[in-house]
Amino acid sequence: MKHGTALDRWEQRTRTPLLVLAVVFAAAYALPVLAPDAPAWARTACWAAEWAVWVTFAVDYMTRLLLATGKWAFVRSHPLDLLAVVLPLVQPLRLLRLLSTLLLVGRRASQAPQVTMTVYVAGSVVGLMMFGSLAVLQVERDAPSGNIRTIGDAVWWSFTTMTTVGYGDLAPTTGLGRLLAVGLMLSGIALLGVVTANIAAWFISRFERDNAEERRQTALLEALTAEVAALRAELARSAGAYEPASRVPGPSSAGP
């Protein structure tokens, strides 16, 4: 007997292959950025791999839309998926393909039952930092007044930007680079908020468990105290019932 709808079964079967394709996309995106002098055939292969992965995700979205019982309800409940599929068609930039793939991978990864909030947040931080570094390096490396020239500079800039520290020693100078900075800052604030909320929730849950245990022990002690008091009262009543009645003195036998 099969459980779940056709959409659920499709998502469950395709989740792992799509995540593997996302790793392929990451490698195809990183190679031309890290090795700008790579042969033309390698850059072409990476370009083809990026588009192939995006097309696969687009086909996955269309298939899920067809399998959904309510088409408009599916579209309304998955706006980021639709945006990720449409973005590269609006303007075929590599950064838009990067953004769309990140959105699609994030959506599918968050639906995996084995992915906890901690793993999801940690993966999001690492992924955003890695792709943010590659993206800003690609944009700023050849800028006339840019100072982000190496992958080390880009990683340091991404780290300080996501943590909202912003030392100012490295900063993008192009419009697209500054747009990336805004995205990283907003993402960093959101992720730090999630981390802070999870830590606070953990402490609150610990305190609640301790308080609940203390309340339980207090209630148990009160119940025991009431039971002991009831037993003492019962013993006192029993002792009073068996106590011999006091003798009443009779008439005196002595004569007058």
C-alpha positions as CSV (number, residue, x, y, z in Angstrom):
1,M,0.0,0.0,0.0
2,K,1.4,3.4,-1.0
3,H,1.3,6.2,1.4
4,G,1.1,9.9,0.6
5,T,0.1,11.7,-2.6
6,A,1.9,11.4,-5.9
7,L,3.5,14.8,-5.2
8,D,4.9,13.6,-1.9
9,R,6.3,10.5,-3.5
10,W,7.9,12.5,-6.3
11,E,9.5,15.0,-3.9
12,Q,10.8,12.1,-1.7
13,R,12.4,10.3,-4.7
14,T,13.9,13.4,-6.3
15,R,15.3,15.2,-3.3
16,T,18.6,13.4,-3.1
17,P,19.4,13.5,-6.9
18,L,18.6,17.2,-6.9
19,L,20.9,17.9,-4.0
20,V,23.6,16.0,-5.8
21,L,23.0,18.1,-8.9
22,A,23.3,21.2,-6.7
23,V,26.9,20.0,-5.8
24,V,27.6,19.6,-9.5
25,F,26.3,23.2,-10.1
26,A,28.6,24.5,-7.3
27,A,31.6,22.9,-8.9
28,A,30.7,24.2,-12.3
29,Y,30.1,27.7,-11.0
30,A,33.3,27.8,-8.9
31,L,35.8,26.5,-11.5
32,P,35.7,29.5,-14.0
33,V,35.8,31.9,-11.0
34,L,38.8,30.3,-9.3
35,A,40.6,29.4,-12.5
36,P,39.9,32.3,-15.0
37,D,42.6,31.0,-17.3
38,A,41.0,27.6,-17.7
39,P,40.7,26.2,-21.2
40,A,37.7,27.3,-23.3
41,W,36.3,23.8,-23.4
42,A,36.3,23.7,-19.6
43,R,34.5,27.0,-19.3
44,T,32.0,25.8,-21.9
45,A,31.4,22.5,-20.0
46,C,30.8,24.4,-16.8
47,W,28.4,26.8,-18.6
48,A,26.5,23.8,-20.0
49,A,26.4,22.1,-16.6
50,E,25.0,25.2,-14.9
51,W,22.2,25.4,-17.4
52,A,21.5,21.7,-17.3
53,V,21.1,21.8,-13.5
54,W,18.8,24.7,-13.7
55,V,16.7,23.1,-16.5
56,T,16.5,20.0,-14.3
57,F,15.2,22.0,-11.4
58,A,12.8,23.8,-13.7
59,V,11.5,20.4,-14.9
60,D,11.1,19.3,-11.3
61,Y,9.1,22.4,-10.5
62,M,6.8,21.8,-13.5
63,T,6.3,18.2,-12.6
64,R,5.4,19.1,-9.0
65,L,3.0,21.6,-10.3
66,L,1.3,19.0,-12.6
67,L,1.1,16.5,-9.7
68,A,-0.3,19.0,-7.2
69,T,-4.1,18.6,-6.7
70,G,-4.6,22.4,-6.5
71,K,-2.4,24.1,-9.1
72,W,-3.0,27.7,-8.0
73,A,-2.6,26.8,-4.4
74,F,0.7,25.2,-5.2
75,V,1.9,28.3,-7.0
76,R,0.8,30.6,-4.2
77,S,2.5,28.4,-1.6
78,H,5.8,28.1,-3.5
79,P,6.5,31.7,-4.7
80,L,10.3,31.3,-4.2
81,D,10.4,28.2,-6.4
82,L,8.5,30.0,-9.2
83,L,10.8,33.0,-8.9
84,A,13.9,30.8,-9.0
85,V,12.6,29.1,-12.2
86,V,11.7,32.5,-13.9
87,L,14.8,34.5,-12.9
88,P,17.3,33.1,-15.4
89,L,14.8,33.6,-18.2
90,V,14.5,37.3,-17.5
91,Q,18.2,38.0,-17.9
92,P,20.5,35.0,-18.4
93,L,23.3,36.1,-16.0
94,R,25.3,33.6,-14.1
95,L,24.5,35.3,-10.8
96,L,20.8,34.9,-11.5
97,R,21.3,31.2,-12.2
98,L,23.3,31.1,-8.9
99,L,20.5,32.8,-7.0
100,S,17.8,30.6,-8.5
101,T,19.7,27.4,-7.8
102,L,20.3,28.5,-4.2
103,L,16.6,29.2,-3.7
104,L,15.6,25.8,-5.2
105,V,18.1,23.9,-3.2
106,G,17.2,25.7,0.0
107,R,13.5,24.9,-0.5
108,R,14.0,21.2,-1.2
109,A,16.6,20.8,1.6
110,S,14.4,22.4,4.2
111,Q,11.6,19.9,3.3
112,A,13.9,16.9,4.1
113,P,12.8,15.2,7.3
114,Q,16.4,14.3,8.2
115,V,17.5,18.0,7.9
116,T,17.2,19.6,11.3
117,M,17.1,23.4,11.9
118,T,20.7,23.4,13.0
119,V,22.0,21.5,10.0
120,Y,19.9,23.8,7.7
121,V,21.1,27.0,9.2
122,A,24.8,25.8,9.2
123,G,24.5,24.7,5.6
124,S,22.9,28.0,4.7
125,V,25.7,29.9,6.3
126,V,28.4,27.9,4.6
127,G,26.6,28.0,1.2
128,L,26.0,31.7,1.3
129,M,29.5,32.5,2.3
130,M,31.0,30.3,-0.4
131,F,28.8,31.5,-3.2
132,G,28.9,35.1,-2.0
133,S,32.7,34.9,-2.0
134,L,32.8,33.5,-5.6
135,A,30.2,36.0,-6.8
136,V,31.9,39.1,-5.5
137,L,35.3,37.8,-6.7
138,Q,33.8,37.4,-10.2
139,V,32.3,40.8,-10.1
140,E,35.1,42.8,-8.4
141,R,38.3,41.2,-9.6
142,D,38.5,43.2,-12.8
143,A,37.0,46.4,-11.5
144,P,39.4,49.3,-12.0
145,S,39.0,50.6,-8.4
146,G,38.2,47.3,-6.8
147,N,40.3,45.8,-3.9
148,I,38.8,42.3,-3.8
149,R,41.3,40.5,-6.0
150,T,41.8,37.0,-4.5
151,I,39.6,34.3,-3.1
152,G,41.0,35.0,0.4
153,D,39.9,38.6,0.1
154,A,36.5,37.5,-1.0
155,V,36.0,35.0,1.8
156,W,37.1,37.6,4.4
157,W,34.8,40.2,2.9
158,S,31.9,37.7,2.9
159,F,32.5,36.7,6.6
160,T,32.6,40.3,7.8
161,T,29.6,41.2,5.7
162,M,27.4,38.3,6.8
163,T,28.3,39.0,10.5
164,T,27.5,42.7,9.9
165,V,30.9,43.6,11.3
166,G,32.0,45.5,8.2
167,Y,35.6,46.5,9.0
168,G,35.7,48.5,5.7
169,D,39.2,47.2,4.7
170,L,37.5,45.4,1.7
171,A,34.4,46.7,0.0
172,P,32.8,46.3,-3.4
173,T,32.9,49.2,-5.8
174,T,30.6,48.1,-8.6
175,G,26.8,48.3,-8.5
176,L,26.4,44.6,-8.8
177,G,29.0,44.0,-6.0
178,R,27.1,46.4,-3.7
179,L,23.9,44.6,-4.5
180,L,25.6,41.3,-3.5
181,A,26.7,43.0,-0.3
182,V,23.1,44.0,0.5
183,G,21.9,40.5,0.0
184,L,24.6,39.0,2.2
185,M,24.0,41.5,4.9
186,L,20.2,40.8,4.9
187,S,20.9,37.0,4.8
188,G,23.4,37.3,7.7
189,I,21.0,39.3,9.8
190,A,18.2,36.7,9.1
191,L,20.5,33.7,9.9
192,L,21.9,35.3,13.0
193,G,18.3,35.9,14.1
194,V,17.4,32.3,13.6
195,V,20.5,31.1,15.5
196,T,19.8,33.5,18.4
197,A,16.2,32.4,18.5
198,N,17.2,28.7,18.5
199,I,19.7,29.3,21.4
200,A,17.1,31.3,23.3
201,A,14.5,28.5,22.7
202,W,17.0,25.9,23.9
203,F,17.6,27.8,27.2
204,I,13.9,28.4,27.7
205,S,13.1,24.7,27.1
206,R,15.8,23.7,29.6
207,F,14.4,26.2,32.2
208,E,10.9,24.9,31.5
209,R,12.0,21.3,32.0
210,D,13.7,22.2,35.2
211,N,10.7,24.2,36.4
212,A,8.4,21.4,35.4
213,E,10.5,18.9,37.4
214,E,10.6,21.2,40.4
215,R,6.8,21.7,40.2
216,R,6.3,17.9,39.9
217,Q,8.5,17.3,43.0
218,T,6.7,20.0,44.9
219,A,3.3,18.5,44.1
220,L,4.6,15.1,45.1
221,L,5.8,16.4,48.4
222,E,2.5,18.2,49.0
223,A,0.6,15.0,48.2
224,L,2.8,13.0,50.5
225,T,2.4,15.6,53.3
226,A,-1.4,15.5,52.9
227,E,-1.4,11.7,52.9
228,V,0.7,11.6,56.1
229,A,-1.6,14.1,57.7
230,A,-4.7,12.0,56.7
231,L,-3.0,8.9,58.1
232,R,-2.2,10.6,61.4
233,A,-5.8,11.8,61.7
234,E,-7.1,8.3,61.0
235,L,-4.8,6.9,63.6
236,A,-6.0,9.4,66.1
237,R,-9.6,8.6,65.5
238,S,-8.9,4.9,65.8
239,A,-7.1,5.3,69.1
240,G,-10.0,7.4,70.4
241,A,-12.5,4.6,69.5
242,Y,-10.6,1.9,71.4
243,E,-9.9,4.0,74.5
244,P,-11.9,2.6,77.5
245,A,-14.5,4.8,78.9
246,S,-13.7,6.6,82.1
247,R,-15.1,4.9,85.3
248,V,-18.0,6.7,87.0
249,P,-17.6,6.4,90.8
250,G,-20.5,4.4,92.5
251,P,-22.3,5.2,95.8
252,S,-20.1,5.1,98.9
253,S,-20.3,1.9,100.9
254,A,-19.3,3.6,104.2
255,G,-22.0,4.2,106.6
256,P,-22.9,7.6,108.1
